């Protein structure tokens, strides 16, 4: 669309070597410089920025991150985050459609995941993500749908560096 609106899509965009669904804690660990997760998480986000991988970000993740920015009164930083993920060619924001919600309901029923986590998993599936990048061990319950790995595991797999 040439209407100047940012890209939010339910369709899987162009295919790169690796497409990953990025959980909230990856962004938060970088923002808050949480060790030992910050370095590998920063490396994953840098790889997305460089085009080495494509990052899928569920609108659930967007809401969780924006909530943190609002709580902290960091509205400028929130706007910068939104602008970055909405305009970068290497991120795609996955909306929660009725199909995604239905799939999330099934995932929640079968795994016992919290609904926001099931929605993140379902969003990654809809966008054909290869992996879900997270430090939330409970998301390993969804491995039969999408393999949950840590940022460090992805960096090691792709041969990158995880120092910040």
Protein Blocks (a to p, Z undefined) as FASTA:
>chain_A
ZZhpacddfbdcdddfbdcdddfklmmmmmnopafklmmmmmmmmmmmnopaccdddfkl
mmmmmmmmmmnopaklmmmmmmmmmmpmkbccddddfklmmmmmmmmmmnopafklmmmm
mmmmmnopabdcdfbfklmmmmmmoccddfklmmmmnopafbZZ
